[in-house]
Amino acid sequence: MTDKINEKAFTSLLPIFAFIKPYKMIVASALIALLLTAAVNLSLGQGVKFVIDNGFIAGSQEQLSSAILILIIMISLLAIGTFCRFFLMSLLGERVSGDIRKAVFNKIITLHPSYFEENRSGEIMSRLTTDTALLQSIVGSSFSMALRSFLMLIGGIIMLLITNLKLTSIVLVCVPLILVPMIVFGRKVRKLAASSQDAIADIGTYVGEIIQNIKVVQSYNHEEKEKNAFSDEVEKAFEVAKKRVKQRSFLIAVVIFLTFSAISFMLWIGGMDVLSGKMSGGELGAFVFYAIMVAMSVATIAEVYGELQRAAGSATRLLELLKVKSDITTSGNPKPINQTSQIDIEFENVNFSYPSRPNSPALKNINLKIANGQTIALVGPSGAGKTTMFELLQRFYDPQSGQVKLKNTNICQVALTELRHSMGMVPQHPILFSSDVWHNIRYGRPNATEQEVIHAAKQAHAHEFIENLPDGYSSFLGEQGVRLSGGQKQRIALARAILKDPDILLLDEATSALDAQSEHHVQAALDQLMKNHTTVIIAHRLATVLHADLIVVMDQGEIVDIGNHSDLLKSSTLYNRLCELQFDKSAS
């Protein structure tokens, strides 16, 4: 059972070597340096023997000086080899960890949104940072130490056999006694390491959530409560870490005790042989040197073994993430968008439930056609399915049945990049990045010139307030645009969509966060922009969509009525109720 667990631990690390493979020359150079240092280390024992027998015991100053000179040359070679080995392996560790981070991020950024509904962002961040840092330590340091120690262990045992067979037998008898605790404690360390990594991920998730919602925490005076709750999370992680450290400490301590006890016993027997004339002082000195070398190698291997067990947990977590298959993928042979079609968007018998709520339909038997250049408004109470239609249009999810078409082509058969390039989204709650204004607006079209960015900002009625920022368009906006008001963030997001100039505009009540004056200007810009685009608007304020070509009334995931404003006032009870709640119907 134990052998299977250990085999599993190291098997989980094997895929990491795929990231090492491209750097064969660095690995080869490091191995040469490793072999050089191992050879020099093993030769030092013979140097010690030569110094004792031909220097101290023979009483020759000349021979002693020669022996010391040889030792200095060997130590110099050892230093050079160690520098090369350490530098190359550390460089390899940094390079490999960087490649793993890129591979994990490249995977994360293509995963379907439902994956992030089911997995915590803090845990994903922990895998990207903490786990890769641990693997960097393994590749850049621990693996090199383990290989060096293994070579020194094998070479040391060979030199022990050559030096004195009797004393070597004592050392070899003790080896099984040392391996048993390594296996037993190593198994426990691996289990606790995985738990420790999960506990750290919990802390990261908790902190991220609190920081993101700091205003809510402070407005409800929950600072002390959150301090106590966070303290509990830290203590949980500490308790798990303490158990892991305790097991590793036991492993190292037991191995060192058994190893050096064996050396002490061997030294006592060897001393007796020197006193009786059966071996020289130089032989005993060399043997002690090699025995200590073997002991240190075993101790290092024991320590690294614990690290490898811990790294196995991290490797498993990372590889699980790299193996995730996105539910949303581009067809192997994507079809081009048919630009001659008169119908831009079509929902055909669409039924959809979110993966996290499979038994609660978000859309039920949706049928809708939107012609080129039309402006369509989606209205209805919260939970009616309006936002879900936007999600399906951009193919963040696929319907369980039916199909969504773009210009008469099923969007599942269109390349994802081409599909999303044809659409521009302005959400009700705009998302900004921790960067300057240039970056946030240019996100709509990265290669846009400064003049094009400024023109888009002017159309969105954002240019004036941007100019008044400390550094104008180069002003840093803070995390999620925290330095701007809600209305200002909305106008930046609108400028981004205007700059993109997509075929289809998706507006989630794009003027909802604006004051009356700004709304007037932005609405004028939108009216101009919508003339040449197909536009779908989620409307919470009906006054903004009275002149839409069609108004789609939705309720509980279904389309209950379609028509213009005046027609719906006559035919739709729900639309009438919504109008009455917002403004006097007679005035309409």
Summary of the structure (lengths in Angstrom):
residues: 588
radius of gyration: 35.2
end to end distance: 77.9
largest distance: 120.6
contacts: 1903
relative contact order: 0.08
helix: 68%
strand: 11%
